[in-house]
């Protein structure tokens, strides 16, 4: 059955790989699964047809036969479960990889998204100058913990897994802030993720859609 995902008709980041469809594209590329992309405008995302797939009016969605999914964590987990290459065969290692997926989305990403909001959407607010250092401190605290756990390893738990895919995707949001560079092992970790052929294909596919839009940020 053909897999179809949705993506922004014009990504807010200009195609720099930060839109969440990149995570799904990367997962599909890692497992060698072909897919089609249906582009949606911001207006179409709020229309009934798209809301039937994603009740919160966002992207990406994933359709395969009668199955329709939303939320990147769920979609990547589904792909990893159905196809070899993103989860280890060993049961315990598999459970740890899934745990890292949850950690990326539930523990590491929230303060990073808070920082993105503070920098990009609250620049004109009177409380920004007081709030921003507090948000940055929360991000650094999480990165310090993650950096200590990664150490000098290439990946979070042995071989590359869906846990690394999600974690690298989350950390990429920090690149423009400069905070990631304060943790050389994490910066190198992200670079290893970006160097994977599957990531390069996913990035190129998203960039091709947005090539006419100058990158922002």
DAZI-V7141 format. One record per residue. N is the residue number from 0. RES is the residue in one small letter. PSI is psi in degrees with one decimal (NA if undefined). Layout:
n-><N	N>
res-><RES	RES>
psi-><PSI	PSI>
//
This chain:
n-><0	1	2	3	4	5	6	7	8	9	10	11	12	13	14	15	16	17	18	19	20	21	22	23	24	25	26	27	28	29	30	31	32	33	34	35	36	37	38	39	40	41	42	43	44	45	46	47	48	49	50	51	52	53	54	55	56	57	58	59	60	61	62	63	64	65	66	67	68	69	70	71	72	73	74	75	76	77	78	79	80	81	82	83	84	85	86	87	88	89	90	91	92	93	94	95	96	97	98	99	100	101	102	103	104	105	106	107	108	109	110	111	112	113	114	115	116	117	118	119	120	121	122	123	124	125	126	127	128	129	130	131	132	133	134	135	136	137	138	139	140	141	142	143	144	145	146	147	148	149	150	151	152	153	154	155	156	157	158	159	160	161	162	163	164	165	166	167	168	169	170	171	172	173	174	175	176	177	178	179	180	181	182	183	184	185	186	187	188	189	190	191	192	193	194	195	196	197	198	199	200	201	202	203	204	205	206	207	208	209	210	211	212	213	214	215	216>
res-><x	x	x	x	x	x	x	x	x	x	x	x	x	x	x	x	x	x	x	x	x	x	x	x	x	x	x	x	x	x	x	x	x	x	x	x	x	x	x	x	x	x	x	x	x	x	x	x	x	x	x	x	x	x	x	x	x	x	x	x	x	x	x	x	x	x	x	x	x	x	x	x	x	x	x	x	x	x	x	x	x	x	x	x	x	x	x	x	x	x	x	x	x	x	x	x	x	x	x	x	x	x	x	x	x	x	x	x	x	x	x	x	x	x	x	x	x	x	x	x	x	x	x	x	x	x	x	x	x	x	x	x	x	x	x	x	x	x	x	x	x	x	x	x	x	x	x	x	x	x	x	x	x	x	x	x	x	x	x	x	x	x	x	x	x	x	x	x	x	x	x	x	x	x	x	x	x	x	x	x	x	x	x	x	x	x	x	x	x	x	x	x	x	x	x	x	x	x	x	x	x	x	x	x	x	x	x	x	x	x	x	x	x	x	x	x	x>
psi-><141.6	133.6	130.4	128.9	159.8	151.7	162.3	137.2	-39.4	111.4	138.5	-26.9	4.3	15.5	21.1	8.2	9.5	-19.1	144.4	-15.3	-23.4	-37.3	-41.8	-42.7	-45.2	-45.5	-44.8	-37.5	-38.4	-37.2	1.3	32.8	119.6	154.1	160.8	157.8	129.8	117.3	137.8	142.1	168.6	-35.0	-44.1	-26.7	-20.8	3.8	157.7	-39.0	-43.1	-37.0	-25.0	-25.6	-39.4	101.9	-16.6	5.3	42.2	-178.2	158.9	167.9	166.5	124.6	133.6	101.5	-125.4	-3.1	130.5	128.0	155.8	170.0	120.5	-36.3	-45.6	-42.5	-47.8	-38.8	-42.2	-46.2	-45.2	-33.6	-34.0	-25.1	143.8	146.4	-16.4	-10.3	137.7	157.8	-37.0	131.6	-43.4	-42.2	-36.6	-45.2	-38.8	-38.4	-41.5	-38.7	-40.4	-30.6	-46.9	-39.9	-41.7	-44.9	-35.5	-25.2	-43.2	-40.9	-39.0	-48.7	-28.6	-42.2	-34.2	-38.8	-42.5	-43.4	-45.1	-37.4	-42.0	-32.0	-13.0	20.4	-24.9	8.4	143.7	-23.2	-0.9	-46.6	-30.8	-35.5	-37.7	-46.4	-32.3	-42.0	-43.7	-36.9	-38.5	-38.9	-46.7	-35.4	-44.3	-42.0	-35.8	-42.8	-44.5	-40.5	-41.5	-39.0	-40.7	-41.4	-131.9	18.0	153.8	-40.7	170.9	-32.6	75.2	-124.5	159.6	139.0	179.7	-28.0	-41.8	-39.2	-46.4	-40.5	-44.6	-42.2	-39.6	-45.7	-26.5	-26.6	-16.3	-9.0	-46.8	-18.3	-22.8	-10.0	-35.5	-34.9	-14.7	-11.5	86.0	-37.1	-31.5	-37.6	-40.8	-35.3	-47.1	-41.8	-37.6	-40.2	-45.4	-25.2	-12.4	134.3	-37.6	-39.7	-42.6	-40.1	-41.9	-44.5	-45.1	-37.7	-40.8	-39.5	-37.7	-34.2	-34.9	11.1	-26.3	-1.9	117.7	133.5	144.6	160.0	NA>
//
